[in-house]
Every structure is written in C-alpha cells, then in structure tokens.
Amino acid sequence: MSQKETTIPKPSINVISRQAYGAMNVLVAEDAGHMAGLICGILKSLGVGRIVEARSGRDALDIMNLQAVDLLLTDDLQQPMDGLALVREIRKSKSAEIATMPIIHITSRLQKSSIFAARDAGVTEILSKPFSAAQMITRIETALANPRPIIKAQGFVGPDRRRRIKDPVENRRAADKQDATNT
C-alpha cells in the first residue's frame, strides 16, 4: 500500500533574508561567556538586528517581559532555573508572543532521555554541542521558515511534534489505485 506524504524540507543556509534577520530581536540565554560570544558571533554574521544576552533563566524571563523577542537560543543553564525550566515557563506564559516564540535548545546532553525531555518541555529545535555555524543556522532557519503550531494539551505545551503532513484524501486515493491494480 502506497502512501503519499509531504516531508517539510530542511532549509538550506540563508533561506531567511538578511533584511529579515536585521529586523529580528534574538535572546541568547547562556551562562558560559565564551559560548555566548560564539553564538552571538554567528548571529551577528547573519545580520541579526538586536542580540540580547542573559546569563540565567530568571534574567531571560525578565528580558522577555520588558522587550519583544523573536527567537530564543538557550543552553542547559544552571539551577535554580535550568534551560528546560525556562522553556516550560515560556510555554505557560499568558502572553501569546512569548508562549509561541521559537526556542532552540543548545545542549551537550545527547542521551535519548535528554532529547525527549527537551521535546516534552516544548523546545522548537535542538542543537547538540559541539556544533558548527552551519548547523546553528540550519536550526534557526528551520524554526523560522517552517513554524509549527503550538499545541496545548494536558501535560504538554509546545510545537506540534509532527513534521510530516499527510493528506488523508490522497492517502485513500493512492490505496484505492493500489487495490485496483492488484485485482
């Protein structure tokens, strides 16, 4: 039985225009200064208009409540509010602009359970350390060029986990054609 499904393509580097990057406000929540500098350097090379840094989850929330943020890049951060606690707080926000913003979680935790925990917290994309500039740009452009709706369900608030779009009518027609050729 053949099924037709459309896979959302990953964008190539520089799908987003330099002008669009220039209009963006990006928040980098990273507690390690050298890593924040690296991330900000990549963002500057893209032409991001405004980059704001936070060294803790609490500082990041304070910044978001004071100014508009179009994209958040956060790492694991330290307690009392680690990176995933920050993501959960953002997704629970009463402000739609804050609750629906794309979030890229940068992590050195590569275990399957850590990836699932990030997904379940509501991150949009995950970027594993160490990473290249090209990998970071791909995650940013995937999050911005292919936004997924935010799902609010019991026990989960975050981007729709489905990345493939299946057309049930096309699936049924393809199955009918397959059945007709088999008889």
DAKA-V514212 format. One record per residue. N is the residue number from 1. PHI is phi in degrees with one decimal (none if undefined). OMEGA is omega in radians with two decimals (999 if undefined). Layout:
N:PHI:OMEGA, N:PHI:OMEGA
//
This chain:
1:none:-3.10, 2:-98.0:3.09, 3:-119.7:3.07, 4:-96.3:3.08, 5:-138.2:3.14, 6:-101.6:3.08, 7:-95.2:3.10, 8:-70.4:-3.08, 9:-72.0:3.01, 10:-76.4:-3.10, 11:-72.3:3.01, 12:-81.4:-3.11, 13:-58.8:3.09, 14:70.6:3.00, 15:-72.4:3.11, 16:-81.3:-3.08, 17:-70.8:3.09, 18:-60.7:3.11, 19:-64.5:3.12, 20:-64.1:3.08, 21:-61.8:-3.12, 22:-63.7:-3.14, 23:-89.5:-3.04, 24:-86.3:2.97, 25:-113.5:-3.09, 26:-117.5:3.08, 27:-106.1:3.09, 28:-111.5:3.10, 29:-101.9:-3.06, 30:-145.2:-3.09, 31:-84.4:3.11, 32:-96.8:-3.07, 33:-57.2:-3.12, 34:-65.1:3.13, 35:-70.9:3.08, 36:-60.2:3.11, 37:-62.3:3.11, 38:-63.4:-3.13, 39:-62.5:-3.14, 40:-63.9:3.10, 41:-62.5:3.10, 42:-65.3:3.13, 43:-62.8:3.11, 44:-63.6:3.14, 45:-65.7:3.07, 46:-80.6:-3.12, 47:90.0:3.13, 48:-57.9:-3.04, 49:-66.3:-3.10, 50:-140.4:3.12, 51:-121.5:3.12, 52:-118.8:-3.13, 53:-108.8:3.01, 54:-130.6:-3.13, 55:-99.1:3.12, 56:-147.9:3.09, 57:-63.1:3.13, 58:-61.3:3.11, 59:-61.3:3.14, 60:-62.5:3.12, 61:-62.5:3.12, 62:-60.6:3.13, 63:-62.8:-3.13, 64:-63.9:3.12, 65:-78.2:-3.12, 66:-101.0:-3.08, 67:-148.4:-3.13, 68:-70.0:3.09, 69:-129.4:-3.12, 70:-93.0:-3.07, 71:-154.4:3.07, 72:-116.8:2.95, 73:-114.0:-3.11, 74:-129.9:3.04, 75:-100.8:-3.09, 76:-67.3:-3.12, 77:54.0:-3.13, 78:-100.5:3.06, 79:-64.6:0.34, 80:-84.9:3.10, 81:-123.0:3.14, 82:-75.1:-3.07, 83:-58.9:-3.12, 84:-74.8:3.04, 85:-64.5:3.07, 86:-61.2:-3.14, 87:-60.8:-3.14, 88:-62.0:3.10, 89:-64.1:3.12, 90:-62.7:-3.10, 91:-65.6:3.11, 92:-88.0:-3.06, 93:-58.7:3.07, 94:-76.5:3.10, 95:-82.9:-3.13, 96:-61.9:3.14, 97:-62.0:3.14, 98:-77.1:-3.04, 99:-63.8:-3.06, 100:-105.4:-3.10, 101:-65.3:3.06, 102:-67.2:-3.13, 103:-128.5:3.06, 104:-106.7:-3.13, 105:-96.9:3.14, 106:-101.0:-3.01, 107:-142.8:3.00, 108:-100.5:3.14, 109:-86.7:-3.01, 110:-104.4:3.13, 111:-67.0:-3.14, 112:-54.2:-3.12, 113:-63.3:3.11, 114:-70.2:3.10, 115:-64.0:3.11, 116:-63.8:3.13, 117:-63.4:3.11, 118:-65.8:3.10, 119:-59.6:-3.10, 120:-68.6:3.09, 121:-72.8:3.09, 122:113.4:3.11, 123:-70.0:3.13, 124:-86.0:3.13, 125:-139.8:3.08, 126:-120.8:3.11, 127:-123.8:-3.09, 128:-87.9:3.04, 129:-83.9:-0.14, 130:-74.3:-3.11, 131:-137.6:3.08, 132:-99.1:3.07, 133:-59.3:-3.13, 134:-61.2:3.12, 135:-65.6:3.13, 136:-64.3:3.14, 137:-62.9:3.11, 138:-61.3:3.12, 139:-63.5:3.13, 140:-61.7:-3.08, 141:-70.3:3.05, 142:-63.0:-3.13, 143:-64.6:-3.08, 144:-86.3:-3.06, 145:-81.2:-3.12, 146:-127.8:-3.10, 147:-64.2:3.09, 148:-105.3:3.14, 149:-63.9:3.08, 150:-83.5:-3.13, 151:-102.1:3.06, 152:-115.0:-3.14, 153:-136.6:3.12, 154:-61.2:3.11, 155:85.4:3.13, 156:-152.7:2.96, 157:-136.1:-3.14, 158:170.8:-3.12, 159:-64.0:3.07, 160:-52.4:-3.08, 161:-74.0:-3.10, 162:-77.5:3.10, 163:-107.1:3.14, 164:-109.1:3.13, 165:-106.7:3.12, 166:-108.2:3.11, 167:-95.2:-3.07, 168:-62.3:3.12, 169:-66.5:3.11, 170:-62.8:3.11, 171:-60.8:-3.13, 172:-66.0:3.13, 173:-63.8:3.13, 174:-63.8:3.12, 175:-66.2:3.11, 176:-62.2:3.11, 177:-63.2:3.14, 178:-64.5:3.12, 179:-63.4:-3.13, 180:-66.6:-3.14, 181:-76.8:3.14, 182:-83.6:-3.09, 183:-100.4:999
//
